Amino acid sequence: MIPTVLPTYNRAPLSFERGEGSWLIATDGGRYLDLGAGIAVNALGHANPDLIAALTKQAGKVWHVSNLYQIPEQQRLADLLCAHTFADTVFFTNSGTEAAELAIKMARKYWYEKGEDRPEILTFEGAFHGRSTAAIAASGADKMVKGFGPLMPGFRQLPWGDMAALKAAIGPQTCAVMLEPIQGEGGIRPLPDADLKLIRQLCNETGALLILDEVQCGMGRTGRLFAHEWAGITPDIMMVAKGIGGGFPLGAVLATERAASGMVAGTHGSTYGGNPLACAVGARVTEIITDPAFLAEVNRKAALFRQSLEGLVAAHPRVFESVRGQGLILGLKCKVAPADVVRAGYEEHILTVPAADNTLRLLPPLTISDTDLTEAVTRLDRAASAVEQAL
Ligand SMILES: *Cc1c(COP(=O)(O)O)cnc(C)c1O
């Protein structure tokens, strides 16, 4: 018999009833060190007092107001995001997938209004932009698209990081180039700064819009507010979600005035997107993460953590191959199935997340303490030893 919850997930036999900072407390009382953070969602940890205050304060005033009216909380968050980024304008969604949908629509509408026929959006293999019909077509990955055709046309995947392929593919028919500066689901695969610069340059030369998906790598994860800042470039359109709500469902599309010029009244909308509760929490998250002192701490801790992880890889050469990523979006490329390390981690009460390309993802809350990072390495070391023993 089919479970009453549609069985689309491979769930671990764990359930949590409470969280405290970087820890999750299971229903049986067990305490788990959380290096997944809801897949980069709980950026400020669990039960963060600042976020509880922001949420409960707003909950006592008004939860939902239609976008038929002005929403001051939304306005405040949009102003904050524009003040700290390349963007001139923001649309709020409830998820990363919805942000991808709008990013694609916005790019297509831009060229429609210009009267140019530009049918193709270039994306990269290993990409993940969500599970909607457009987002799976953008990714093109077999495991996501199989059985869900006919696929939405207009996407073409290039090998990840293949700049020669991009140079050959981009041209006057290119609507946009869309990519994650660091592929998350694809296995914590960062694109070198030089390649991001080159992509920006190729977009400038051909007119193609640059869409960056910073749903997983954005909001302070890399030690800058957004990952593309390290390369010194800016996109035309950017998707944000996950960390921005700190656990409250919230996403956003940020864009320049030019890229957004086709999106006039009536061209897009959302019932819940940008509702007062979500935006009150999102504004608090954004205020905290944009503080230079907060980002400096992320970088300091990330350097310490990375060094310990290099030691871990050296200590377990049969389990791990290398450390990849930046800031606190890190991956351990494995020589074993990463799911085996994840399972061994459960035994040691540490939560990690597998990804493609045989990679184990480590995405702790950005607020994690030095002590908890040291504890994480100790537990990962024990989990790796257990995996080794079973080899
Ligand atoms: C998670 C993710 C998405 C999809 O976000 P949802 O909130 O699950 O819809 C899109 N892009 C990237 C890079 C992601 O990591």
The ligand as a Gaussian input file, in Angstrom:
#p B3LYP/6-31G(d) Opt

LIG

0 1
 C       17.653000      23.694000      -3.686000
 C       18.019000      24.355000      -4.952000
 C       17.035000      24.797000      -5.851000
 C       15.568000      24.542000      -5.645000
 O       15.085000      25.152000      -4.501000
 P       13.725000      24.627000      -3.825000
 O       13.506000      25.584000      -2.700000
 O       13.949000      23.217000      -3.408000
 O       12.658000      24.737000      -4.833000
 C       17.448000      25.483000      -6.980000
 N       18.749000      25.700000      -7.218000
 C       19.720000      25.284000      -6.390000
 C       21.148000      25.597000      -6.688000
 C       19.396000      24.586000      -5.228000
 O       20.350000      24.138000      -4.413000

